[in-house]
Amino acid sequence: MIRILFCCLALFAAALTTVSAEDGKIKVMSWNVWNYFIKGEKPRRQSLKEPASKEAMAIMFKLGSPDIVLIQEIGGKKALNELKSLLAENGLNYEFSDIMRGRDKSRHLALLSKMKPFKVIKRDDQVFNVRPKKRRKDKNAAEMDEIGVQRGFLHVIYKFDD
């Protein structure tokens, strides 16, 4: 039998979930790193992530010891690599990493994983139709405003043989 673990990353708060797998359990953590920007990738009017905040984050990751980490609001590839190195210094080594760049040019979604996924699907073309905030002149108009998903969706699929 093959077991498939499907992770979808959009805009989640911190969470830790355990799912069954071939060798016991897999821990999945979702974490909003709240504007993790580093020098060279920082957008205007944003501050760099403070060293104390980075260390506190590393402690939280170490306590959870997740196998898969779904990250929100990471600055870019350099910021992800810095976080990956910080976690490795704290005993958490992730063999696979990936980043999802959506419409938001400064904050991205990312994945850290101790195992390589079977498949990673990135979607940055999702839109939702919503009613406009301002009333249109024609009160009977059913026209909707289209709003794009800012950070996209990162779908990750793992396969395990039992």
Solvent accessible surface area in square Angstrom, and as a share of the most:
residue,aa,sasa,rsa
1,M,176,0.78
2,I,96,0.49
3,R,98,0.36
4,I,104,0.53
5,L,24,0.12
6,F,112,0.47
7,C,9,0.05
8,C,43,0.26
9,L,0,0.00
10,A,20,0.16
11,L,119,0.59
12,F,91,0.38
13,A,78,0.61
14,A,59,0.45
15,A,55,0.43
16,L,86,0.43
17,T,72,0.42
18,T,63,0.37
19,V,46,0.26
20,S,66,0.43
21,A,11,0.08
22,E,113,0.51
23,D,128,0.66
24,G,37,0.36
25,K,143,0.60
26,I,6,0.03
27,K,74,0.32
28,V,17,0.10
29,M,11,0.05
30,S,9,0.06
31,W,47,0.17
32,N,48,0.25
33,V,2,0.01
34,W,175,0.61
35,N,31,0.16
36,Y,0,0.00
37,F,0,0.00
38,I,22,0.11
39,K,173,0.73
40,G,73,0.70
41,E,47,0.21
42,K,84,0.36
43,P,33,0.21
44,R,191,0.70
45,R,206,0.75
46,Q,51,0.23
47,S,85,0.55
48,L,73,0.36
49,K,25,0.11
50,E,111,0.50
51,P,97,0.61
52,A,79,0.61
53,S,43,0.27
54,K,34,0.14
55,E,87,0.39
56,A,54,0.42
57,M,11,0.05
58,A,0,0.00
59,I,99,0.50
60,M,88,0.39
61,F,0,0.00
62,K,111,0.47
63,L,134,0.67
64,G,8,0.08
65,S,43,0.28
66,P,0,0.00
67,D,30,0.15
68,I,0,0.00
69,V,0,0.00
70,L,11,0.05
71,I,0,0.00
72,Q,1,0.00
73,E,21,0.09
74,I,0,0.00
75,G,6,0.05
76,G,2,0.02
77,K,78,0.33
78,K,123,0.52
79,A,0,0.00
80,L,0,0.00
81,N,67,0.35
82,E,58,0.26
83,L,0,0.00
84,K,52,0.22
85,S,62,0.40
86,L,19,0.09
87,L,0,0.00
88,A,43,0.33
89,E,139,0.62
90,N,35,0.18
91,G,56,0.54
92,L,8,0.04
93,N,99,0.51
94,Y,10,0.04
95,E,122,0.55
96,F,39,0.16
97,S,23,0.15
98,D,29,0.15
99,I,16,0.08
100,M,4,0.02
101,R,125,0.46
102,G,8,0.07
103,R,96,0.35
104,D,21,0.11
105,K,169,0.72
106,S,21,0.14
107,R,44,0.16
108,H,5,0.02
109,L,0,0.00
110,A,0,0.00
111,L,0,0.00
112,L,0,0.00
113,S,0,0.00
114,K,69,0.29
115,M,49,0.22
116,K,142,0.60
117,P,12,0.07
118,F,119,0.50
119,K,103,0.43
120,V,43,0.25
121,I,61,0.31
122,K,92,0.39
123,R,97,0.35
124,D,70,0.36
125,D,83,0.43
126,Q,53,0.24
127,V,62,0.35
128,F,116,0.48
129,N,96,0.49
130,V,63,0.36
131,R,167,0.61
132,P,35,0.22
133,K,208,0.88
134,K,171,0.73
135,R,196,0.71
136,R,84,0.31
137,K,208,0.88
138,D,85,0.44
139,K,156,0.66
140,N,141,0.72
141,A,40,0.31
142,A,83,0.64
143,E,106,0.48
144,M,75,0.34
145,D,50,0.26
146,E,116,0.52
147,I,91,0.46
148,G,15,0.14
149,V,23,0.13
150,Q,94,0.42
151,R,37,0.13
152,G,2,0.01
153,F,38,0.16
154,L,0,0.00
155,H,38,0.17
156,V,0,0.00
157,I,31,0.15
158,Y,2,0.01
159,K,89,0.38
160,F,27,0.11
161,D,96,0.50
162,D,87,0.45
